[in-house]
């Protein structure tokens, strides 16, 4: 299940990167055809790339939240849970050796 989610996320990131390249190509093409000035094309490309990055960041936050909720619903231990248990075991082992 996690592998499928990871693959879907990577596909999304790949599409976003491709979209960013396409936006830059489109802006350059519009500038070359005289539909936009160089400055307008650069601004358009930068704005679109910035919006794409924000959308990617928002998507990552949503995926992280969804995964966290799924892990909680499945009652799977988190890394923090495991680290806490390891610390408790180490403490108990140390106390047991003192006796």
C-alpha positions in Angstrom: 0.0 0.0 0.0 2.7 2.5 0.9 4.6 1.6 -2.2 1.6 2.5 -4.3 1.2 5.8 -2.5 4.9 6.5 -3.0 4.7 5.8 -6.7 1.6 8.0 -7.1 3.4 10.8 -5.3 6.6 10.4 -7.5 4.4 10.5 -10.6 2.9 13.8 -9.3 6.3 15.3 -8.7 7.4 14.2 -12.2 4.4 15.7 -13.8 4.9 18.9 -11.8 8.5 19.1 -13.0 7.5 18.5 -16.6 4.7 21.1 -16.3 7.3 23.6 -15.1 9.5 22.9 -18.1 6.5 23.3 -20.4 5.5 26.6 -18.8 9.0 27.9 -19.4 8.9 26.7 -23.0 5.5 28.3 -23.6 6.6 31.6 -22.1 9.7 31.6 -24.3 7.6 30.7 -27.4 5.1 33.5 -26.7 8.0 36.0 -26.3 9.5 34.8 -29.5 6.2 35.3 -31.4 5.9 38.8 -29.9 2.8 38.0 -27.9 4.7 38.8 -24.7 7.7 40.9 -24.0 10.8 39.1 -22.6 10.1 40.6 -19.1 6.4 39.5 -19.3 7.4 36.0 -20.4 9.9 35.7 -17.6 7.3 37.0 -15.0 4.7 34.5 -16.3 7.2 31.6 -16.1 8.3 32.6 -12.6 4.7 33.0 -11.4 3.7 29.6 -12.8 6.7 27.9 -11.4 6.1 29.5 -8.0 2.4 28.4 -8.1 3.5 24.9 -9.1 5.9 24.7 -6.2 3.2 25.8 -3.8 0.8 23.3 -5.2 3.4 20.6 -4.8 4.1 21.6 -1.2 0.4 21.6 -0.4 0.0 18.2 -2.0 2.9 16.8 0.1 1.2 18.2 3.2 -2.0 16.5 2.3 -0.3 13.2 1.6 1.6 13.4 4.9 -1.6 14.1 6.8 -3.4 11.2 5.0 -0.6 8.8 5.7 -0.4 9.8 9.4 -4.2 9.3 9.7 -4.0 5.9 7.9 -1.1 4.7 10.2 -3.1 5.8 13.2 -6.3 4.0 12.1 -4.2 0.8 11.4 -2.7 1.1 14.9 0.8 0.9 13.5 3.6 2.2 15.7 5.4 5.3 14.6 9.2 5.8 14.7 8.6 7.9 17.9 6.7 5.1 19.4 9.5 2.6 18.7 12.2 5.0 19.9 10.2 5.5 23.1 9.9 1.7 23.6 13.6 1.2 22.9 14.5 3.8 25.6 12.2 2.2 28.1 13.7 -1.2 27.4 17.3 0.1 27.7 16.3 1.7 31.1 14.8 -1.5 32.3 17.8 -3.5 31.2 20.1 -1.1 33.0 17.9 -1.3 36.2 17.9 -5.1 35.9 21.7 -5.3 35.7 22.1 -3.2 38.9 20.3 -5.8 41.0 
